[in-house]
């Protein structure tokens, strides 16, 4: 599941999915994302009246879309499904921003490649599993990263105190994302990623912050992923 992008930031709805579902993060993959503009065969740029794709993909291609000022931009639920819809419905005058693989899969013609604004465009994907699969999946893994979610009370300096405890135990905060709690005005939950070299010290740090936070849930413990450029 995609969780964040180097250009567009965090995929906020997916954070709540992690908390609400009984799936465990067992790994991550940081994948280089390259977008193309795909259409039904035989069309040209001049034929395009509409471009459709996932909001994140559209955001990642802002500069290219600025070169098409007369084209209507339409959000879609998924990049590959946008390409499929053009193929299935034979939509002339409509282009999809998608991967070159999706364009090939749905027999579309690629009019432009590498249209993402930042060529160092990576999306971080989480690898998820049911809890009963953990013993097999984690057996040979070097666990040095974890993801948590918790709620902080309205108390002066409380976040700083939590971070100080983590630092004391040699645990490094690599990412923090706050999201409002629906139905509880002006209260927030915090999603954080931690890295560590000593698993036992990390576990001690979690015990140490328990009195400072509420509703703490460990979303997963796994090995840090590497960038994959394909």
SVG drawing of the C-alpha trace seen along z (x, -y; Angstrom):
<svg xmlns="http://www.w3.org/2000/svg" viewBox="-18 -27 40 46">
<polyline fill="none" stroke="black" stroke-width="0.4" points="0.0,0.0 1.4,-3.4 1.9,-5.6 4.0,-8.7 5.6,-10.3 8.7,-12.5 6.8,-15.2 3.2,-15.1 3.8,-14.0 1.7,-11.5 -1.3,-9.7 -3.5,-10.7 -6.5,-8.4 -4.2,-5.3 -2.9,-6.2 -6.4,-5.6 -6.6,-2.3 -3.5,-1.1 -5.1,-1.9 -8.5,-0.5 -7.5,2.8 -5.8,5.8 -2.9,5.9 0.7,5.6 3.5,3.8 6.3,6.3 8.4,4.3 8.6,1.4 9.7,0.6 10.7,-2.9 9.9,-2.7 11.0,-5.2 7.9,-6.5 7.9,-7.5 4.7,-8.7 3.8,-8.8 0.9,-10.3 -1.1,-7.5 -3.9,-7.6 -5.8,-5.4 -3.5,-4.5 -3.5,-7.0 -4.0,-10.2 -1.7,-13.2 -1.2,-15.8 -3.4,-18.2 -6.3,-15.7 -6.3,-15.6 -9.1,-17.5 -8.9,-15.8 -6.2,-14.3 -7.2,-11.9 -5.3,-10.2 -5.1,-9.8 -4.7,-13.1 -1.2,-12.2 -0.1,-11.5 -1.6,-14.8 0.2,-16.7 3.5,-15.0 3.1,-16.2 2.1,-19.8 4.8,-21.3 4.0,-19.1 0.3,-19.8 1.1,-23.5 2.2,-23.0 -1.3,-21.9 -3.3,-25.0 -6.4,-24.2 -6.7,-20.6 -9.2,-19.7 -7.7,-17.8 -9.9,-15.2 -9.2,-13.2 -9.5,-9.4 -9.3,-6.8 -6.3,-5.0 -3.7,-5.6 -3.9,-2.2 -7.7,-2.2 -7.7,-5.5 -5.8,-3.8 -8.1,-0.8 -11.2,-3.0 -9.8,-4.7 -9.2,-1.3 -12.5,0.2 -14.7,-2.8 -12.6,-3.8 -12.3,-7.3 -10.9,-9.5 -9.5,-12.9 -8.8,-11.6 -5.3,-10.8 -4.2,-9.0 -1.2,-9.7 0.0,-6.3 3.0,-4.0 4.5,-2.7 3.5,0.8 -0.1,-0.2 -0.1,-1.8 1.4,1.4 -1.1,3.6 -4.1,1.7 -2.7,1.3 -2.4,-2.5 0.0,-4.6 2.5,-6.7 2.8,-10.3 5.3,-11.5 7.4,-9.7 9.1,-10.9 6.5,-13.7 6.9,-13.8 8.2,-17.2 10.9,-15.7 13.0,-12.9 13.8,-11.8 10.1,-10.9 9.8,-8.0 6.7,-6.5 7.1,-4.5 5.0,-1.4 4.3,0.7 4.2,4.5 1.2,5.7 0.4,9.1 -2.0,10.8 -0.6,11.4 -0.6,15.2 1.9,14.8 4.5,12.8 6.6,15.7 7.5,16.8 7.9,13.3 10.0,11.9 12.2,15.0 15.2,13.8 14.6,10.1 16.8,7.5 14.2,5.5 15.4,1.9 12.3,-0.2 8.8,-0.5 5.6,-2.5 3.3,-3.6 0.2,-5.6 -0.9,-7.3 -2.9,-10.2 -1.3,-12.9 -3.2,-14.7 -3.5,-18.5 -0.4,-19.0 2.3,-21.6 5.5,-20.2 4.1,-16.6 5.4,-15.9 8.8,-17.1 8.8,-14.8 7.9,-11.8 10.7,-12.6 13.2,-13.1 12.4,-9.6 12.9,-8.1 16.2,-9.9 17.4,-8.7 16.9,-5.1 18.8,-5.6 15.6,-5.6 15.5,-8.0 12.3,-9.6 12.3,-9.6 8.8,-10.7 5.8,-12.2 2.3,-12.8 -0.6,-14.3 -4.2,-13.7 -7.4,-15.0 -9.5,-12.6 -13.0,-12.6 -15.7,-13.5 -13.1,-14.9 -12.6,-18.5 -9.0,-19.8 -7.6,-16.5 -5.0,-14.7 -3.4,-11.3 0.2,-11.0 1.7,-8.5 5.4,-8.1 8.2,-6.0 11.2,-5.0 14.6,-3.5 16.9,-1.8 20.0,0.4 19.1,2.2 15.7,3.9 15.6,4.4 16.3,0.7 13.5,-0.2 11.1,2.0 12.1,0.3 11.5,-3.1 7.9,-2.0 7.3,-1.0 8.7,-4.3 6.4,-6.5 3.3,-4.5 2.4,-6.8 2.7,-9.9 0.4,-8.8 -3.0,-7.3 -4.3,-4.6 -0.8,-3.6 -0.8,-0.9 2.3,0.6 1.5,0.9 4.5,2.9 8.2,3.8 10.3,4.4 13.5,3.8 14.2,0.4 13.7,0.5 16.0,-0.7 15.3,-2.9 14.5,-0.9 15.0,-2.6 13.5,-0.8"/>
</svg>
